[in-house]
Structure formats: structure tokens, C-alpha cells
């Protein structure tokens, strides 16, 4: 009869981490998570702070514990394009290369669990389970990027807005473990400005405002203030997000 595994006292920061069972570190058991807690530090940043700079070298690899980070690329003429949004449990930084391909800027206040890239790489190589989880996350990120190409290239304005609101809704629900998953009503905070939403979705600011107003007039959402909405009809919003009826809608641009 095999002996029971000894009990390991997990670092309190890891034990109380709000994304412990959603981030890549969930691949490690209590006996191995100590390898990460030994090399990690926590950082709290405020909205507007830049974490990574495009084209510059960085030794940072991090897991987002709370908040929203936008990834942007600066075009040769100085224009900024949002290429992605990261939120709680997402990873930030490249564990195999020091070069940053995008700017990473805090949209809201952000809390990070940080590692030096070289130290994290050593733990990664010693733990195949962690390495496999990171690979799974990378594949998932690639899949989402391809899906987003479809959103930008093929969907109409109303569909794009519906998908963006649903993404915020899902992030809001996953960030609150006590929220009832059967409750369709939810208040959502828009972390981005209207012009940022327009840039992300490939629309004009006017089109963003017009489609938000249409969702309100259809009884799907309710505007609480300039930054907050309440979902009134999630099933209908999901129907719009999955519809391709407006592929050639001129409001698309």
C-alpha cells in the first residue's frame, strides 16, 4: 500500500489568488507551485501605465490577476491599432523571447503576478505540465486571433458590437466566482473609450454610438451612464452575435 503524499503548505499569495485555478499555474500541484512562488513578485499598476513597449527588450513574464490590458501596435505613420485585450488569468510577455511585438498598456488598474523571463523559463523546462498548459493557452490565443479576423472582416457593425459586449459580459462573470451563472442580468463596465472601441472593432465612433443606441431601443441593453450598461436580453444579444445577415451592411465602416 503506497504511502500518502505529504502535505505541502502553499504560499498564502497563491492560496488566495483569484485566478489560481484559471491561469497556467493551475497545471502545478501544491508541491510544485512553490517553485513559482519563490520567484514571483506582485505589482499593482494604474490605468494608463505602459507595461511593455513595442520593439523593446523585456525580461517580464506575468499573469494578470485583475484588470484589463490592451495590446497595441504603432503604425509607421504614428497611428495606434488595438490588436488585443487581456484580462484576469491571461498571460503577458513572451517566455522564449525578450522582444516585445506590441505595446501593453493598462486600460484599468491592473494587478500582476510577475516573473523574470529566465527564471520562469527554468521552471517551465522542469515542469512538463506547466509547459503543456502554456502551449494550450498559446494555441487558444491563436484560435481567438483567427476568430477576431473573421469578426473584423466578415461581420456587420451590429454583430461586432454584440460580440464585444458578450466578451465583456463573460469576463465580468468569470471575474466574480459568487455570481449566479444562471442569472442573465448583469451590469457591464466599458473599460475602453468610444474611440478605442471603434478602433478595436474597425468602425467609426459614430457607428459605435449608433449601434449601442439601437441595442438600447431594441430592449437588449440599458444605458446606465457613459461607461456602464445593463444586459436585458442575453439570448437575443447572442443571436445577433452569431448572425451573418448584415455582412454587406454599409454601417460596417
Secondary structure per residue as TSV (DSSP state, phi and psi in degrees):
chain	resnum	aa	ss	phi	psi
A	1	X	-	360.0	125.4
A	2	X	-	-71.9	147.7
A	3	X	-	-77.2	144.8
A	4	X	-	-65.6	148.5
A	5	X	-	-66.7	141.9
A	6	X	-	-65.4	153.5
A	7	X	-	-78.5	139.0
A	8	X	-	-118.1	134.9
A	9	X	-	-87.5	111.8
A	10	X	-	-75.2	143.3
A	11	X	-	-52.4	134.1
A	12	X	H	-59.5	-34.7
A	13	X	H	-62.9	-38.2
A	14	X	H	-74.4	-40.6
A	15	X	H	-62.2	-33.1
A	16	X	T	-100.5	6.2
A	17	X	-	-66.6	128.2
A	18	X	T	-69.1	-17.1
A	19	X	T	-115.9	14.2
A	20	X	T	-50.2	-40.8
A	21	X	T	-99.3	13.2
A	22	X	T	-122.4	-21.1
A	23	X	S	-88.7	176.9
A	24	X	G	-64.3	-26.2
A	25	X	G	-67.9	-10.7
A	26	X	G	-64.3	-17.4
A	27	X	G	-69.5	-17.0
A	28	X	S	-98.2	138.5
A	29	X	-	-78.8	176.7
A	30	X	T	-59.6	-31.5
A	31	X	T	-75.8	-18.9
A	32	X	T	-107.4	-21.2
A	33	X	H	-63.1	-22.2
A	34	X	H	-61.6	-27.9
A	35	X	H	-63.2	-33.4
A	36	X	H	-80.6	-42.7
A	37	X	H	-63.6	-26.2
A	38	X	T	-68.7	-24.5
A	39	X	T	-115.7	6.0
A	40	X	-	-98.0	153.9
A	41	X	E	-135.0	154.3
A	42	X	E	-104.3	138.2
A	43	X	E	-129.1	139.3
A	44	X	E	-116.1	125.8
A	45	X	E	-121.8	156.0
A	46	X	-	-101.8	160.0
A	47	X	T	-55.2	133.7
A	48	X	T	99.3	-17.7
A	49	X	-	-72.4	139.8
A	50	X	E	-95.6	126.9
A	51	X	E	-91.6	-45.3
A	52	X	E	-128.2	146.7
A	53	X	-	-113.5	133.4
A	54	X	T	-57.6	131.2
A	55	X	T	81.6	-1.6
A	56	X	-	-105.7	160.1
A	57	X	B	-86.3	140.8
A	58	X	-	-144.7	144.5
A	59	X	-	-100.1	10.4
A	60	X	E	-87.1	132.3
A	61	X	E	-129.6	133.1
A	62	X	E	-145.0	158.6
A	63	X	E	-114.3	130.2
A	64	X	E	-78.1	121.0
A	65	X	E	-88.4	-34.3
A	66	X	E	-160.3	155.2
A	67	X	S	101.0	178.2
A	68	X	-	-125.7	134.9
A	69	X	E	-121.4	133.6
A	70	X	E	-102.7	139.4
A	71	X	E	-101.5	127.8
A	72	X	E	-132.2	155.1
A	73	X	E	-123.2	138.2
A	74	X	E	-95.9	122.4
A	75	X	-	-77.0	161.0
A	76	X	T	-54.3	-29.5
A	77	X	T	-88.2	6.9
A	78	X	S	94.8	-8.6
A	79	X	-	-70.3	148.8
A	80	X	E	-107.0	133.2
A	81	X	E	-120.4	123.3
A	82	X	E	-75.4	123.2
A	83	X	E	-111.0	-2.3
A	84	X	E	178.5	158.4
A	85	X	E	-125.3	136.0
A	86	X	E	-117.9	146.7
A	87	X	-	-141.1	-167.5
A	88	X	T	-51.6	133.5
A	89	X	T	86.1	-10.7
A	90	X	-	-76.7	154.7
A	91	X	E	-97.6	150.0
A	92	X	E	-132.0	129.9
A	93	X	S	103.4	164.6
A	94	X	-	-111.0	116.9
A	95	X	S	-73.9	-10.8
A	96	X	S	-115.0	-5.7
A	97	X	-	-144.8	142.4
A	98	X	-	-86.2	-13.9
A	99	X	B	-79.3	130.2
A	100	X	-	-95.4	126.3
A	101	X	S	-87.5	-13.9
A	102	X	S	-137.2	163.8
A	103	X	E	-81.8	143.3
A	104	X	E	-121.5	114.5
A	105	X	E	-124.7	138.7
A	106	X	E	-70.9	122.2
A	107	X	S	-83.1	-39.1
A	108	X	S	-121.6	-179.6
A	109	X	-	-61.5	139.2
A	110	X	E	-131.3	139.5
A	111	X	E	-115.6	127.4
A	112	X	E	-117.2	145.6
A	113	X	E	-103.1	110.7
A	114	X	E	-108.8	147.9
A	115	X	E	-138.4	149.3
A	116	X	E	-74.4	135.9
A	117	X	H	-55.6	-43.0
A	118	X	H	-65.6	-40.6
A	119	X	H	-68.8	-41.7
A	120	X	H	-64.7	-38.4
A	121	X	H	-60.4	-37.2
A	122	X	H	-65.9	-43.0
A	123	X	H	-64.7	-38.1
A	124	X	H	-61.4	-45.7
A	125	X	H	-67.8	-27.9
A	126	X	H	-85.8	-8.5
A	127	X	-	-131.5	92.9
A	128	X	H	-57.3	-30.7
A	129	X	H	-64.9	-41.5
A	130	X	H	-67.3	-41.3
A	131	X	H	-62.3	-40.4
A	132	X	H	-65.6	-41.0
A	133	X	H	-64.4	-40.6
A	134	X	H	-63.8	-38.8
A	135	X	H	-63.8	-41.3
A	136	X	H	-61.2	-42.1
A	137	X	H	-66.1	-38.8
A	138	X	H	-63.2	-43.2
A	139	X	H	-63.9	-40.5
A	140	X	H	-63.7	-41.5
A	141	X	H	-63.1	-39.3
A	142	X	H	-65.2	-41.4
A	143	X	H	-62.0	-43.7
A	144	X	H	-64.8	-37.4
A	145	X	H	-63.6	-39.6
A	146	X	H	-68.8	-38.4
A	147	X	H	-64.0	-37.4
A	148	X	H	-67.3	-31.2
A	149	X	H	-61.9	-37.4
A	150	X	H	-67.3	-42.0
A	151	X	H	-58.0	-46.6
A	152	X	H	-72.6	-35.0
A	153	X	H	-90.8	-27.2
A	154	X	H	-121.3	-22.1
A	155	X	-	-89.1	150.9
A	156	X	-	-77.6	172.4
A	157	X	H	-60.2	-43.6
A	158	X	H	-65.0	-37.3
A	159	X	H	-66.7	-42.9
A	160	X	H	-59.8	-46.2
A	161	X	H	-64.0	-40.2
A	162	X	H	-62.9	-42.7
A	163	X	H	-67.0	-38.0
A	164	X	H	-64.9	-43.8
A	165	X	H	-65.3	-39.0
A	166	X	H	-65.2	-36.7
A	167	X	H	-62.3	-45.0
A	168	X	H	-62.2	-40.3
A	169	X	H	-61.9	-45.2
A	170	X	H	-66.3	-40.4
A	171	X	H	-64.0	-38.5
A	172	X	H	-64.1	-41.6
A	173	X	H	-70.4	-41.8
A	174	X	H	-69.0	-25.3
A	175	X	T	-77.8	-13.4
A	176	X	-	-120.1	97.7
A	177	X	T	-66.4	-15.5
A	178	X	T	-93.1	-4.9
A	179	X	S	-74.0	137.4
A	180	X	-	-69.7	123.6
A	181	X	T	-72.6	-12.5
A	182	X	T	-92.4	-4.7
A	183	X	-	-87.0	111.7
A	184	X	-	-74.8	-21.7
A	185	X	-	-82.4	140.1
A	186	X	E	-163.0	140.0
A	187	X	E	-90.4	131.0
A	188	X	E	-119.6	134.4
A	189	X	E	-99.7	128.3
A	190	X	-	-82.5	110.2
A	191	X	-	-75.2	-20.5
A	192	X	S	-100.7	152.5
A	193	X	-	-72.9	162.3
A	194	X	H	-57.9	-41.2
A	195	X	H	-67.1	-30.9
A	196	X	H	-71.9	-40.0
A	197	X	H	-61.2	-42.7
A	198	X	H	-60.3	-44.7
A	199	X	H	-64.5	-40.0
A	200	X	H	-65.1	-40.2
A	201	X	H	-92.7	-3.2
A	202	X	T	71.3	38.8
A	203	X	-	-130.4	174.0
A	204	X	-	-88.7	162.9
A	205	X	H	-61.0	-39.3
A	206	X	H	-62.6	-39.0
A	207	X	H	-68.6	-37.8
A	208	X	H	-59.8	-50.7
A	209	X	H	-62.3	-41.0
A	210	X	H	-64.0	-39.9
A	211	X	H	-76.1	-31.9
A	212	X	H	-64.1	-41.9
A	213	X	H	-64.3	-37.5
A	214	X	H	-66.8	-41.0
A	215	X	H	-62.6	-35.2
A	216	X	H	-68.3	-47.3
A	217	X	H	-64.8	-26.6
A	218	X	T	-83.0	-0.8
A	219	X	T	77.4	16.7
A	220	X	S	-86.6	-35.3
A	221	X	E	-133.0	165.7
A	222	X	E	-130.3	131.8
A	223	X	E	-84.2	119.5
A	224	X	-	-90.7	-41.9
A	225	X	S	-160.9	-168.9
A	226	X	S	-64.3	-21.7
A	227	X	S	-116.4	-7.6
A	228	X	E	-129.0	143.1
A	229	X	E	-133.6	161.6
A	230	X	E	-119.7	129.2
A	231	X	E	-75.8	128.6
A	232	X	S	-108.3	-24.6
A	233	X	-	-147.5	83.3
A	234	X	H	-64.4	-44.8
A	235	X	H	-56.5	-40.3
A	236	X	H	-67.7	-38.6
A	237	X	H	-62.5	-39.3
A	238	X	H	-66.1	-37.0
A	239	X	H	-62.4	-43.1
A	240	X	H	-64.0	-42.3
A	241	X	H	-63.5	-26.1
A	242	X	T	-99.1	1.8
A	243	X	-	-89.1	145.9
A	244	X	-	-118.9	21.7
A	245	X	T	-69.9	-25.0
A	246	X	T	-102.5	24.7
A	247	X	T	-52.0	-34.6
A	248	X	T	-110.5	20.2
A	249	X	-	-63.8	129.8
A	250	X	G	-70.3	-15.7
A	251	X	G	-72.3	0.6
A	252	X	G	-70.0	-14.5
A	253	X	-	-121.0	360.0
